[in-house]
Amino acid sequence: MPWLDGADRHAAILDYGCGYGRTLRALEQQGFTNLTGADISPGMISRARTLHPRCT
């Protein structure tokens, strides 16, 4: 993702409507450390917690 090259890896990032966390996981793999996801779907939150158990 070359468009992320100049981004601060410690910047606070909020993914509103994150679903099960696919985008946040990709950002984490790129070295971003301050990630937050929010979603209103209980099903998506449950799936996110299953796929990413160390996240709360």
Secondary structure as GFF3:
##gff-version 3
##sequence-region A 1 56
A	DSSP	three_ten_helix	2	4	.	.	.	ID=ss1
A	DSSP	beta_strand	13	16	.	.	.	ID=ss2
A	DSSP	alpha_helix	22	29	.	.	.	ID=ss3
A	DSSP	beta_strand	35	38	.	.	.	ID=ss4
A	DSSP	alpha_helix	42	51	.	.	.	ID=ss5
###
